[in-house]
Amino acid sequence: MASSSPHHRAAVVAGVLLVVAAALCSRGAMAQLTADYYDCTCPDAYNIVKNVLIEAHKSDVRIYASLTRLHFHDCFVQGCDGSVLLDALPGVANSTEKLAPANNNSARGFPVVDKVKAALENACPGVVSCADILALAAEISVELSGGPKWSVLLGRLDSKTANFKSAENLPSPFDNLTVLQQKFTAVGLHTVDLVALSGAHTFGRVQCQFVTSRLYNFSGTGRPDPTLNGGYRAFLTQRCPLNGNGSALNDLDPTTPNLFDNHYYTNLEVNRGFLNSDQELKSSPPAQGVTAPIVDQFASSQDAFFDNFAQSMINMGNIQPLTDPSKGEVRCNCRVAN
């Protein structure tokens, strides 16, 4: 048989490349998350999200911390599937995670997510899921605040329903270390993840209602939490007086409240953790030899914290990702199922 002509061979190669490209741009059921998921279908997705967040931050200095928290609260409830974004169904009780105790009047940033979604729909209609928006927004928020960057794995689909009951069991500011460990273990995360992800409390704000028991009636004793630094306690009693406004806001990190750094851990070293669940990592008896040494490491090395935080965010983003098209979808509106 005569050999094919150069033109024929070139055509064959071109055809093969087209098939490969098509395969790279398609994802089957139960696909793995990949960093290049939108490279073919919405190559500018990252920059679109980033631009909306930068604009939102101009009028809301808290937004980066709030969006990072939304990703956390999404992933801990039936996996990273955008379920936290769903509004209540008319006439259906407990149909939204937004009303669960950990989210009600606390979770925020939903209008900014809407703006991100609108911008992505304008550029790449029906392509980028709301769950992936939360993952991208968290990384961008941390990076823009001075924190680490990491390669965000993408390809999640959106759930069609929320899970109010599961959202009731989100990690709580009042949890002790044992309960926190149980909640992290239940979603496949380990002790280093617990300590590293708690470091997201290095920026953002928190309401007085979450610290008043530590200030005035710790564990029902009628006295303050003995692990709370005296000077810091005096400062907080001015900010959060007994029977005062429980919704008043305070800096989680009183030193650099808007920067993502390792001051969360240096605060814990001197008993200046705002939430009980924070100080538990360093001061509780079960923490000794378990979480306390990790706190010490991150307090002494911001690089160690950043490296572990980035990896723990990737780990968290891999909690039960919804990738089966028969069970999930790409929502047109992050607040409602299609």
Secondary structure, DSSP 8 states (H G I E B T S, - for coil): -----HHHHHHHHHHHHHHHHHHHT---TT---BTTTTTTT-TTHHHHHHHHHHHHHTT-TTHHHHHHHHHHHHHTTTSSSSGGG----TT-TT--GGGSTTTTTT---HHHHHHHHHHHHHHSTTTS-HHHHHHHHHHHHHHHTT-------B---B-SS--HHHHTTS--TT--HHHHHHHHHHTT--HHHHHHHHGGGGSSEEEGGGTHHHHH-GGGSSS--TTS-HHHHHHHHHHS-TTS-TT-EEESSSSSTTS-SSHHHHHHHTT--SSHHHHHHHHSGGGTTTTHHHHHHHHH-HHHHHHHHHHHHHHHHTSS----TTT-B--SBTTB--
